[in-house]
Amino acid sequence: MIKNSKLCPLCGGYKKTGTTTYSVDIETSIIVVRNVKAKICTQCGEEWIDNKTADGLEKIVEDARKKKSQIEVIAM
């Protein structure tokens, strides 16, 4: 069976390029990253980010953790 990467595996809708907001609550910090590149299902709204973007988000979270920020809001 060939998988179509343009179709949502959850509902069968189409994935479209867009942006999302990523947030994480770690220990005593809340980190919010806006304008994150993602594929978003036009039907159910499910979101996917690629590995490169995920690596960038991990770095942002680690940097905020090192700074001991309570709230960090960043735009990509």
N, CA, C and O atoms as a Maestro MAE file, in Angstrom:
{
 s_m_m2io_version
 :::
 2.0.0
}

f_m_ct {
 s_m_title
 :::
 protein
 m_atom[304] {
  # First column is atom index #
  i_m_mmod_type
  r_m_x_coord
  r_m_y_coord
  r_m_z_coord
  i_m_residue_number
  s_m_chain_name
  s_m_pdb_residue_name
  s_m_pdb_atom_name
  i_m_atomic_number
  :::
  1 25 0.827 -1.173 0.000 1 A "MET " " N  " 7
  2 3 0.000 0.000 0.000 1 A "MET " " CA " 6
  3 2 0.879 1.246 0.000 1 A "MET " " C  " 6
  4 15 1.773 1.360 0.838 1 A "MET " " O  " 8
  5 25 0.652 2.165 -0.901 2 A "ILE " " N  " 7
  6 3 1.419 3.407 -0.990 2 A "ILE " " CA " 6
  7 2 0.704 4.478 -0.172 2 A "ILE " " C  " 6
  8 15 -0.495 4.702 -0.337 2 A "ILE " " O  " 8
  9 25 1.453 5.136 0.711 3 A "LYS " " N  " 7
  10 3 0.876 6.183 1.538 3 A "LYS " " CA " 6
  11 2 1.040 7.525 0.828 3 A "LYS " " C  " 6
  12 15 2.108 7.813 0.287 3 A "LYS " " O  " 8
  13 25 0.006 8.334 0.825 4 A "ASN " " N  " 7
  14 3 0.056 9.662 0.250 4 A "ASN " " CA " 6
  15 2 0.347 10.642 1.377 4 A "ASN " " C  " 6
  16 15 -0.486 10.826 2.265 4 A "ASN " " O  " 8
  17 25 1.538 11.284 1.356 5 A "SER " " N  " 7
  18 3 1.934 12.176 2.443 5 A "SER " " CA " 6
  19 2 1.117 13.461 2.458 5 A "SER " " C  " 6
  20 15 1.220 14.244 3.403 5 A "SER " " O  " 8
  21 25 0.313 13.689 1.433 6 A "LYS " " N  " 7
  22 3 -0.530 14.881 1.410 6 A "LYS " " CA " 6
  23 2 -1.880 14.643 2.074 6 A "LYS " " C  " 6
  24 15 -2.660 15.576 2.263 6 A "LYS " " O  " 8
  25 25 -2.149 13.389 2.429 7 A "LEU " " N  " 7
  26 3 -3.417 13.060 3.075 7 A "LEU " " CA " 6
  27 2 -3.221 12.856 4.570 7 A "LEU " " C  " 6
  28 15 -2.224 12.280 5.006 7 A "LEU " " O  " 8
  29 25 -4.173 13.331 5.341 8 A "CYS " " N  " 7
  30 3 -4.141 13.158 6.789 8 A "CYS " " CA " 6
  31 2 -4.393 11.684 7.114 8 A "CYS " " C  " 6
  32 15 -5.381 11.113 6.654 8 A "CYS " " O  " 8
  33 25 -3.511 11.065 7.899 9 A "PRO " " N  " 7
  34 3 -3.712 9.663 8.251 9 A "PRO " " CA " 6
  35 2 -4.855 9.469 9.250 9 A "PRO " " C  " 6
  36 15 -5.304 8.344 9.466 9 A "PRO " " O  " 8
  37 25 -5.322 10.549 9.853 10 A "LEU " " N  " 7
  38 3 -6.398 10.438 10.840 10 A "LEU " " CA " 6
  39 2 -7.783 10.502 10.218 10 A "LEU " " C  " 6
  40 15 -8.668 9.727 10.579 10 A "LEU " " O  " 8
  41 25 -7.971 11.445 9.266 11 A "CYS " " N  " 7
  42 3 -9.323 11.638 8.736 11 A "CYS " " CA " 6
  43 2 -9.406 11.555 7.210 11 A "CYS " " C  " 6
  44 15 -10.500 11.515 6.649 11 A "CYS " " O  " 8
  45 25 -8.243 11.531 6.535 12 A "GLY " " N  " 7
  46 3 -8.245 11.466 5.080 12 A "GLY " " CA " 6
  47 2 -8.312 12.823 4.407 12 A "GLY " " C  " 6
  48 15 -8.324 12.899 3.179 12 A "GLY " " O  " 8
  49 25 -8.357 13.906 5.192 13 A "GLY " " N  " 7
  50 3 -8.345 15.255 4.630 13 A "GLY " " CA " 6
  51 2 -6.986 15.580 4.035 13 A "GLY " " C  " 6
  52 15 -6.067 14.764 4.099 13 A "GLY " " O  " 8
  53 25 -6.857 16.748 3.466 14 A "TYR " " N  " 7
  54 3 -5.597 17.155 2.853 14 A "TYR " " CA " 6
  55 2 -4.756 17.976 3.816 14 A "TYR " " C  " 6
  56 15 -5.270 18.836 4.531 14 A "TYR " " O  " 8
  57 25 -3.428 17.694 3.826 15 A "LYS " " N  " 7
  58 3 -2.490 18.466 4.627 15 A "LYS " " CA " 6
  59 2 -2.008 19.648 3.800 15 A "LYS " " C  " 6
  60 15 -1.637 19.495 2.636 15 A "LYS " " O  " 8
  61 25 -2.016 20.823 4.408 16 A "LYS " " N  " 7
  62 3 -1.620 22.047 3.736 16 A "LYS " " CA " 6
  63 2 -0.526 22.723 4.563 16 A "LYS " " C  " 6
  64 15 -0.555 22.667 5.792 16 A "LYS " " O  " 8
  65 25 0.432 23.356 3.897 17 A "THR " " N  " 7
  66 3 1.500 24.073 4.592 17 A "THR " " CA " 6
  67 2 0.927 25.296 5.296 17 A "THR " " C  " 6
  68 15 0.122 26.034 4.728 17 A "THR " " O  " 8
  69 25 1.348 25.498 6.527 18 A "GLY " " N  " 7
  70 3 0.896 26.644 7.306 18 A "GLY " " CA " 6
  71 2 1.811 26.853 8.501 18 A "GLY " " C  " 6
  72 15 2.953 26.394 8.509 18 A "GLY " " O  " 8
  73 25 1.306 27.545 9.504 19 A "THR " " N  " 7
  74 3 2.060 27.755 10.737 19 A "THR " " CA " 6
  75 2 1.171 27.438 11.934 19 A "THR " " C  " 6
  76 15 -0.057 27.455 11.854 19 A "THR " " O  " 8
  77 25 1.836 27.151 13.034 20 A "THR " " N  " 7
  78 3 1.138 26.829 14.269 20 A "THR " " CA " 6
  79 2 1.872 27.471 15.435 20 A "THR " " C  " 6
  80 15 2.944 28.050 15.260 20 A "THR " " O  " 8
  81 25 1.309 27.369 16.592 21 A "THR " " N  " 7
  82 3 1.948 27.815 17.824 21 A "THR " " CA " 6
  83 2 2.279 26.583 18.649 21 A "THR " " C  " 6
  84 15 1.412 25.746 18.902 21 A "THR " " O  " 8
  85 25 3.529 26.474 19.066 22 A "TYR " " N  " 7
  86 3 4.006 25.349 19.869 22 A "TYR " " CA " 6
  87 2 4.179 25.855 21.297 22 A "TYR " " C  " 6
  88 15 4.796 26.897 21.518 22 A "TYR " " O  " 8
  89 25 3.645 25.133 22.251 23 A "SER " " N  " 7
  90 3 3.848 25.520 23.650 23 A "SER " " CA " 6
  91 2 4.198 24.298 24.475 23 A "SER " " C  " 6
  92 15 3.757 23.181 24.201 23 A "SER " " O  " 8
  93 25 5.005 24.547 25.495 24 A "VAL " " N  " 7
  94 3 5.407 23.467 26.399 24 A "VAL " " CA " 6
  95 2 5.510 24.032 27.811 24 A "VAL " " C  " 6
  96 15 5.988 25.149 28.011 24 A "VAL " " O  " 8
  97 25 5.062 23.258 28.774 25 A "ASP " " N  " 7
  98 3 5.125 23.613 30.188 25 A "ASP " " CA " 6
  99 2 6.139 22.678 30.828 25 A "ASP " " C  " 6
  100 15 5.873 21.487 30.991 25 A "ASP " " O  " 8
  101 25 7.308 23.217 31.195 26 A "ILE " " N  " 7
  102 3 8.355 22.387 31.801 26 A "ILE " " CA " 6
  103 2 8.694 22.929 33.191 26 A "ILE " " C  " 6
  104 15 9.060 24.094 33.345 26 A "ILE " " O  " 8
  105 25 8.570 22.099 34.154 27 A "GLU " " N  " 7
  106 3 8.892 22.438 35.542 27 A "GLU " " CA " 6
  107 2 8.291 23.788 35.916 27 A "GLU " " C  " 6
  108 15 7.086 23.873 36.152 27 A "GLU " " O  " 8
  109 25 9.094 24.842 35.975 28 A "THR " " N  " 7
  110 3 8.599 26.162 36.381 28 A "THR " " CA " 6
  111 2 8.533 27.137 35.206 28 A "THR " " C  " 6
  112 15 8.435 28.345 35.420 28 A "THR " " O  " 8
  113 25 8.585 26.639 33.977 29 A "SER " " N  " 7
  114 3 8.610 27.500 32.798 29 A "SER " " CA " 6
  115 2 7.491 27.158 31.825 29 A "SER " " C  " 6
  116 15 7.056 26.012 31.719 29 A "SER " " O  " 8
  117 25 7.046 28.179 31.126 30 A "ILE " " N  " 7
  118 3 6.145 27.996 30.001 30 A "ILE " " CA " 6
  119 2 6.817 28.625 28.797 30 A "ILE " " C  " 6
  120 15 7.174 29.802 28.824 30 A "ILE " " O  " 8
  121 25 6.989 27.849 27.747 31 A "ILE " " N  " 7
  122 3 7.639 28.329 26.536 31 A "ILE " " CA " 6
  123 2 6.622 28.282 25.403 31 A "ILE " " C  " 6
  124 15 5.981 27.257 25.175 31 A "ILE " " O  " 8
  125 25 6.480 29.396 24.699 32 A "VAL " " N  " 7
  126 3 5.556 29.495 23.574 32 A "VAL " " CA " 6
  127 2 6.359 29.933 22.357 32 A "VAL " " C  " 6
  128 15 7.064 30.941 22.402 32 A "VAL " " O  " 8
  129 25 6.252 29.179 21.275 33 A "VAL " " N  " 7
  130 3 6.931 29.525 20.032 33 A "VAL " " CA " 6
  131 2 5.858 29.715 18.965 33 A "VAL " " C  " 6
  132 15 5.108 28.789 18.654 33 A "VAL " " O  " 8
  133 25 5.792 30.909 18.413 34 A "ARG " " N  " 7
  134 3 4.780 31.233 17.420 34 A "ARG " " CA " 6
  135 2 5.362 31.106 16.012 34 A "ARG " " C  " 6
  136 15 6.580 31.112 15.833 34 A "ARG " " O  " 8
  137 25 4.501 30.992 15.036 35 A "ASN " " N  " 7
  138 3 4.873 30.927 13.612 35 A "ASN " " CA " 6
  139 2 5.763 29.731 13.274 35 A "ASN " " C  " 6
  140 15 6.717 29.856 12.506 35 A "ASN " " O  " 8
  141 25 5.450 28.591 13.844 36 A "VAL " " N  " 7
  142 3 6.196 27.358 13.584 36 A "VAL " " CA " 6
  143 2 5.651 26.735 12.297 36 A "VAL " " C  " 6
  144 15 4.447 26.517 12.167 36 A "VAL " " O  " 8
  145 25 6.550 26.450 11.343 37 A "LYS " " N  " 7
  146 3 6.131 25.815 10.091 37 A "LYS " " CA " 6
  147 2 5.551 24.440 10.381 37 A "LYS " " C  " 6
  148 15 6.111 23.670 11.162 37 A "LYS " " O  " 8
  149 25 4.425 24.139 9.748 38 A "ALA " " N  " 7
  150 3 3.763 22.856 9.983 38 A "ALA " " CA " 6
  151 2 2.906 22.489 8.783 38 A "ALA " " C  " 6
  152 15 2.582 23.335 7.950 38 A "ALA " " O  " 8
  153 25 2.551 21.233 8.712 39 A "LYS " " N  " 7
  154 3 1.530 20.756 7.787 39 A "LYS " " CA " 6
  155 2 0.267 20.622 8.624 39 A "LYS " " C  " 6
  156 15 0.293 20.026 9.701 39 A "LYS " " O  " 8
  157 25 -0.836 21.174 8.134 40 A "ILE " " N  " 7
  158 3 -2.077 21.202 8.891 40 A "ILE " " CA " 6
  159 2 -3.196 20.610 8.053 40 A "ILE " " C  " 6
  160 15 -3.379 20.982 6.894 40 A "ILE " " O  " 8
  161 25 -3.938 19.694 8.637 41 A "CYS " " N  " 7
  162 3 -5.061 19.075 7.936 41 A "CYS " " CA " 6
  163 2 -6.174 20.100 7.779 41 A "CYS " " C  " 6
  164 15 -6.579 20.746 8.745 41 A "CYS " " O  " 8
  165 25 -6.664 20.243 6.550 42 A "THR " " N  " 7
  166 3 -7.731 21.204 6.281 42 A "THR " " CA " 6
  167 2 -9.081 20.716 6.795 42 A "THR " " C  " 6
  168 15 -10.037 21.488 6.866 42 A "THR " " O  " 8
  169 25 -9.159 19.446 7.150 43 A "GLN " " N  " 7
  170 3 -10.434 18.893 7.609 43 A "GLN " " CA " 6
  171 2 -10.514 18.820 9.134 43 A "GLN " " C  " 6
  172 15 -11.461 19.334 9.728 43 A "GLN " " O  " 8
  173 25 -9.530 18.187 9.770 44 A "CYS " " N  " 7
  174 3 -9.610 17.985 11.220 44 A "CYS " " CA " 6
  175 2 -8.704 18.918 12.023 44 A "CYS " " C  " 6
  176 15 -8.850 19.023 13.241 44 A "CYS " " O  " 8
  177 25 -7.766 19.598 11.349 45 A "GLY " " N  " 7
  178 3 -6.891 20.548 12.031 45 A "GLY " " CA " 6
  179 2 -5.658 19.949 12.678 45 A "GLY " " C  " 6
  180 15 -4.882 20.674 13.301 45 A "GLY " " O  " 8
  181 25 -5.455 18.635 12.547 46 A "GLU " " N  " 7
  182 3 -4.263 18.006 13.117 46 A "GLU " " CA " 6
  183 2 -3.022 18.640 12.489 46 A "GLU " " C  " 6
  184 15 -3.041 19.024 11.319 46 A "GLU " " O  " 8
  185 25 -1.937 18.749 13.274 47 A "GLU " " N  " 7
  186 3 -0.721 19.428 12.815 47 A "GLU " " CA " 6
  187 2 0.488 18.497 12.894 47 A "GLU " " C  " 6
  188 15 0.588 17.658 13.789 47 A "GLU " " O  " 8
  189 25 1.410 18.665 11.931 48 A "TRP " " N  " 7
  190 3 2.656 17.905 11.908 48 A "TRP " " CA " 6
  191 2 3.803 18.865 11.647 48 A "TRP " " C  " 6
  192 15 3.691 19.764 10.813 48 A "TRP " " O  " 8
  193 25 4.914 18.672 12.365 49 A "ILE " " N  " 7
  194 3 6.124 19.439 12.090 49 A "ILE " " CA " 6
  195 2 7.207 18.466 11.638 49 A "ILE " " C  " 6
  196 15 7.232 17.305 12.046 49 A "ILE " " O  " 8
  197 25 8.101 18.967 10.785 50 A "ASP " " N  " 7
  198 3 9.160 18.086 10.286 50 A "ASP " " CA " 6
  199 2 10.293 17.979 11.311 50 A "ASP " " C  " 6
  200 15 10.321 18.711 12.300 50 A "ASP " " O  " 8
  201 25 11.219 17.061 11.059 51 A "ASN " " N  " 7
  202 3 12.307 16.791 12.009 51 A "ASN " " CA " 6
  203 2 13.209 17.996 12.217 51 A "ASN " " C  " 6
  204 15 13.638 18.257 13.341 51 A "ASN " " O  " 8
  205 25 13.505 18.733 11.157 52 A "LYS " " N  " 7
  206 3 14.377 19.903 11.276 52 A "LYS " " CA " 6
  207 2 13.742 20.947 12.192 52 A "LYS " " C  " 6
  208 15 14.417 21.521 13.046 52 A "LYS " " O  " 8
  209 25 12.454 21.189 12.014 53 A "THR " " N  " 7
  210 3 11.736 22.144 12.855 53 A "THR " " CA " 6
  211 2 11.684 21.655 14.298 53 A "THR " " C  " 6
  212 15 11.853 22.445 15.227 53 A "THR " " O  " 8
  213 25 11.455 20.368 14.490 54 A "ALA " " N  " 7
  214 3 11.426 19.785 15.841 54 A "ALA " " CA " 6
  215 2 12.774 19.968 16.532 54 A "ALA " " C  " 6
  216 15 12.821 20.278 17.722 54 A "ALA " " O  " 8
  217 25 13.867 19.780 15.799 55 A "ASP " " N  " 7
  218 3 15.200 19.982 16.371 55 A "ASP " " CA " 6
  219 2 15.371 21.431 16.816 55 A "ASP " " C  " 6
  220 15 15.927 21.691 17.883 55 A "ASP " " O  " 8
  221 25 14.896 22.375 16.005 56 A "GLY " " N  " 7
  222 3 14.968 23.786 16.365 56 A "GLY " " CA " 6
  223 2 14.158 24.097 17.612 56 A "GLY " " C  " 6
  224 15 14.588 24.877 18.461 56 A "GLY " " O  " 8
  225 25 12.988 23.486 17.721 57 A "LEU " " N  " 7
  226 3 12.155 23.683 18.908 57 A "LEU " " CA " 6
  227 2 12.830 23.122 20.157 57 A "LEU " " C  " 6
  228 15 12.757 23.728 21.226 57 A "LEU " " O  " 8
  229 25 13.477 21.988 20.033 58 A "GLU " " N  " 7
  230 3 14.193 21.402 21.170 58 A "GLU " " CA " 6
  231 2 15.298 22.330 21.652 58 A "GLU " " C  " 6
  232 15 15.516 22.460 22.856 58 A "GLU " " O  " 8
  233 25 16.003 22.981 20.719 59 A "LYS " " N  " 7
  234 3 17.069 23.916 21.076 59 A "LYS " " CA " 6
  235 2 16.488 25.127 21.801 59 A "LYS " " C  " 6
  236 15 17.040 25.577 22.804 59 A "LYS " " O  " 8
  237 25 15.382 25.649 21.297 60 A "ILE " " N  " 7
  238 3 14.731 26.795 21.937 60 A "ILE " " CA " 6
  239 2 14.317 26.451 23.367 60 A "ILE " " C  " 6
  240 15 14.531 27.245 24.283 60 A "ILE " " O  " 8
  241 25 13.736 25.294 23.558 61 A "VAL " " N  " 7
  242 3 13.294 24.869 24.888 61 A "VAL " " CA " 6
  243 2 14.500 24.701 25.815 61 A "VAL " " C  " 6
  244 15 14.455 25.122 26.971 61 A "VAL " " O  " 8
  245 25 15.561 24.097 25.321 62 A "GLU " " N  " 7
  246 3 16.759 23.901 26.136 62 A "GLU " " CA " 6
  247 2 17.386 25.244 26.523 62 A "GLU " " C  " 6
  248 15 17.821 25.416 27.662 62 A "GLU " " O  " 8
  249 25 17.437 26.201 25.579 63 A "ASP " " N  " 7
  250 3 17.980 27.528 25.874 63 A "ASP " " CA " 6
  251 2 17.145 28.232 26.943 63 A "ASP " " C  " 6
  252 15 17.701 28.847 27.854 63 A "ASP " " O  " 8
  253 25 15.832 28.149 26.844 64 A "ALA " " N  " 7
  254 3 14.949 28.773 27.836 64 A "ALA " " CA " 6
  255 2 15.130 28.119 29.201 64 A "ALA " " C  " 6
  256 15 15.100 28.789 30.234 64 A "ALA " " O  " 8
  257 25 15.318 26.817 29.190 65 A "ARG " " N  " 7
  258 3 15.535 26.091 30.453 65 A "ARG " " CA " 6
  259 2 16.827 26.554 31.125 65 A "ARG " " C  " 6
  260 15 16.867 26.742 32.341 65 A "ARG " " O  " 8
  261 25 17.887 26.735 30.325 66 A "LYS " " N  " 7
  262 3 19.168 27.198 30.866 66 A "LYS " " CA " 6
  263 2 19.057 28.608 31.438 66 A "LYS " " C  " 6
  264 15 19.706 28.925 32.435 66 A "LYS " " O  " 8
  265 25 18.242 29.454 30.817 67 A "LYS " " N  " 7
  266 3 18.056 30.830 31.292 67 A "LYS " " CA " 6
  267 2 17.128 30.895 32.499 67 A "LYS " " C  " 6
  268 15 17.006 31.937 33.144 67 A "LYS " " O  " 8
  269 25 16.472 29.767 32.801 68 A "LYS " " N  " 7
  270 3 15.510 29.685 33.897 68 A "LYS " " CA " 6
  271 2 14.385 30.705 33.719 68 A "LYS " " C  " 6
  272 15 13.919 31.319 34.679 68 A "LYS " " O  " 8
  273 25 13.966 30.867 32.470 69 A "SER " " N  " 7
  274 3 12.846 31.767 32.170 69 A "SER " " CA " 6
  275 2 11.572 31.185 32.738 69 A "SER " " C  " 6
  276 15 11.359 29.974 32.678 69 A "SER " " O  " 8
  277 25 10.718 32.036 33.290 70 A "GLN " " N  " 7
  278 3 9.419 31.570 33.741 70 A "GLN " " CA " 6
  279 2 8.456 31.534 32.557 70 A "GLN " " C  " 6
  280 15 7.667 30.602 32.398 70 A "GLN " " O  " 8
  281 25 8.545 32.579 31.732 71 A "ILE " " N  " 7
  282 3 7.724 32.624 30.512 71 A "ILE " " CA " 6
  283 2 8.624 33.087 29.382 71 A "ILE " " C  " 6
  284 15 9.342 34.078 29.512 71 A "ILE " " O  " 8
  285 25 8.582 32.366 28.277 72 A "GLU " " N  " 7
  286 3 9.393 32.705 27.113 72 A "GLU " " CA " 6
  287 2 8.462 32.622 25.902 72 A "GLU " " C  " 6
  288 15 7.865 31.577 25.644 72 A "GLU " " O  " 8
  289 25 8.342 33.726 25.162 73 A "VAL " " N  " 7
  290 3 7.540 33.741 23.947 73 A "VAL " " CA " 6
  291 2 8.464 34.141 22.798 73 A "VAL " " C  " 6
  292 15 9.102 35.193 22.839 73 A "VAL " " O  " 8
  293 25 8.527 33.296 21.779 74 A "ILE " " N  " 7
  294 3 9.466 33.470 20.676 74 A "ILE " " CA " 6
  295 2 8.721 33.281 19.362 74 A "ILE " " C  " 6
  296 15 7.798 32.472 19.279 74 A "ILE " " O  " 8
  297 25 9.118 34.022 18.344 75 A "ALA " " N  " 7
  298 3 8.576 33.804 17.005 75 A "ALA " " CA " 6
  299 2 9.674 33.212 16.138 75 A "ALA " " C  " 6
  300 15 10.812 33.679 16.166 75 A "ALA " " O  " 8
  301 25 9.335 32.182 15.366 76 A "MET " " N  " 7
  302 3 10.323 31.555 14.472 76 A "MET " " CA " 6
  303 2 10.354 32.298 13.169 76 A "MET " " C  " 6
  304 15 11.116 31.939 12.271 76 A "MET " " O  " 8
  :::
 }
 m_bond[303] {
  # First column is bond index #
  i_m_from
  i_m_to
  i_m_order
  :::
  1 1 2 1
  2 2 3 1
  3 3 4 2
  4 3 5 1
  5 5 6 1
  6 6 7 1
  7 7 8 2
  8 7 9 1
  9 9 10 1
  10 10 11 1
  11 11 12 2
  12 11 13 1
  13 13 14 1
  14 14 15 1
  15 15 16 2
  16 15 17 1
  17 17 18 1
  18 18 19 1
  19 19 20 2
  20 19 21 1
  21 21 22 1
  22 22 23 1
  23 23 24 2
  24 23 25 1
  25 25 26 1
  26 26 27 1
  27 27 28 2
  28 27 29 1
  29 29 30 1
  30 30 31 1
  31 31 32 2
  32 31 33 1
  33 33 34 1
  34 34 35 1
  35 35 36 2
  36 35 37 1
  37 37 38 1
  38 38 39 1
  39 39 40 2
  40 39 41 1
  41 41 42 1
  42 42 43 1
  43 43 44 2
  44 43 45 1
  45 45 46 1
  46 46 47 1
  47 47 48 2
  48 47 49 1
  49 49 50 1
  50 50 51 1
  51 51 52 2
  52 51 53 1
  53 53 54 1
  54 54 55 1
  55 55 56 2
  56 55 57 1
  57 57 58 1
  58 58 59 1
  59 59 60 2
  60 59 61 1
  61 61 62 1
  62 62 63 1
  63 63 64 2
  64 63 65 1
  65 65 66 1
  66 66 67 1
  67 67 68 2
  68 67 69 1
  69 69 70 1
  70 70 71 1
  71 71 72 2
  72 71 73 1
  73 73 74 1
  74 74 75 1
  75 75 76 2
  76 75 77 1
  77 77 78 1
  78 78 79 1
  79 79 80 2
  80 79 81 1
  81 81 82 1
  82 82 83 1
  83 83 84 2
  84 83 85 1
  85 85 86 1
  86 86 87 1
  87 87 88 2
  88 87 89 1
  89 89 90 1
  90 90 91 1
  91 91 92 2
  92 91 93 1
  93 93 94 1
  94 94 95 1
  95 95 96 2
  96 95 97 1
  97 97 98 1
  98 98 99 1
  99 99 100 2
  100 99 101 1
  101 101 102 1
  102 102 103 1
  103 103 104 2
  104 103 105 1
  105 105 106 1
  106 106 107 1
  107 107 108 2
  108 107 109 1
  109 109 110 1
  110 110 111 1
  111 111 112 2
  112 111 113 1
  113 113 114 1
  114 114 115 1
  115 115 116 2
  116 115 117 1
  117 117 118 1
  118 118 119 1
  119 119 120 2
  120 119 121 1
  121 121 122 1
  122 122 123 1
  123 123 124 2
  124 123 125 1
  125 125 126 1
  126 126 127 1
  127 127 128 2
  128 127 129 1
  129 129 130 1
  130 130 131 1
  131 131 132 2
  132 131 133 1
  133 133 134 1
  134 134 135 1
  135 135 136 2
  136 135 137 1
  137 137 138 1
  138 138 139 1
  139 139 140 2
  140 139 141 1
  141 141 142 1
  142 142 143 1
  143 143 144 2
  144 143 145 1
  145 145 146 1
  146 146 147 1
  147 147 148 2
  148 147 149 1
  149 149 150 1
  150 150 151 1
  151 151 152 2
  152 151 153 1
  153 153 154 1
  154 154 155 1
  155 155 156 2
  156 155 157 1
  157 157 158 1
  158 158 159 1
  159 159 160 2
  160 159 161 1
  161 161 162 1
  162 162 163 1
  163 163 164 2
  164 163 165 1
  165 165 166 1
  166 166 167 1
  167 167 168 2
  168 167 169 1
  169 169 170 1
  170 170 171 1
  171 171 172 2
  172 171 173 1
  173 173 174 1
  174 174 175 1
  175 175 176 2
  176 175 177 1
  177 177 178 1
  178 178 179 1
  179 179 180 2
  180 179 181 1
  181 181 182 1
  182 182 183 1
  183 183 184 2
  184 183 185 1
  185 185 186 1
  186 186 187 1
  187 187 188 2
  188 187 189 1
  189 189 190 1
  190 190 191 1
  191 191 192 2
  192 191 193 1
  193 193 194 1
  194 194 195 1
  195 195 196 2
  196 195 197 1
  197 197 198 1
  198 198 199 1
  199 199 200 2
  200 199 201 1
  201 201 202 1
  202 202 203 1
  203 203 204 2
  204 203 205 1
  205 205 206 1
  206 206 207 1
  207 207 208 2
  208 207 209 1
  209 209 210 1
  210 210 211 1
  211 211 212 2
  212 211 213 1
  213 213 214 1
  214 214 215 1
  215 215 216 2
  216 215 217 1
  217 217 218 1
  218 218 219 1
  219 219 220 2
  220 219 221 1
  221 221 222 1
  222 222 223 1
  223 223 224 2
  224 223 225 1
  225 225 226 1
  226 226 227 1
  227 227 228 2
  228 227 229 1
  229 229 230 1
  230 230 231 1
  231 231 232 2
  232 231 233 1
  233 233 234 1
  234 234 235 1
  235 235 236 2
  236 235 237 1
  237 237 238 1
  238 238 239 1
  239 239 240 2
  240 239 241 1
  241 241 242 1
  242 242 243 1
  243 243 244 2
  244 243 245 1
  245 245 246 1
  246 246 247 1
  247 247 248 2
  248 247 249 1
  249 249 250 1
  250 250 251 1
  251 251 252 2
  252 251 253 1
  253 253 254 1
  254 254 255 1
  255 255 256 2
  256 255 257 1
  257 257 258 1
  258 258 259 1
  259 259 260 2
  260 259 261 1
  261 261 262 1
  262 262 263 1
  263 263 264 2
  264 263 265 1
  265 265 266 1
  266 266 267 1
  267 267 268 2
  268 267 269 1
  269 269 270 1
  270 270 271 1
  271 271 272 2
  272 271 273 1
  273 273 274 1
  274 274 275 1
  275 275 276 2
  276 275 277 1
  277 277 278 1
  278 278 279 1
  279 279 280 2
  280 279 281 1
  281 281 282 1
  282 282 283 1
  283 283 284 2
  284 283 285 1
  285 285 286 1
  286 286 287 1
  287 287 288 2
  288 287 289 1
  289 289 290 1
  290 290 291 1
  291 291 292 2
  292 291 293 1
  293 293 294 1
  294 294 295 1
  295 295 296 2
  296 295 297 1
  297 297 298 1
  298 298 299 1
  299 299 300 2
  300 299 301 1
  301 301 302 1
  302 302 303 1
  303 303 304 2
  :::
 }
}
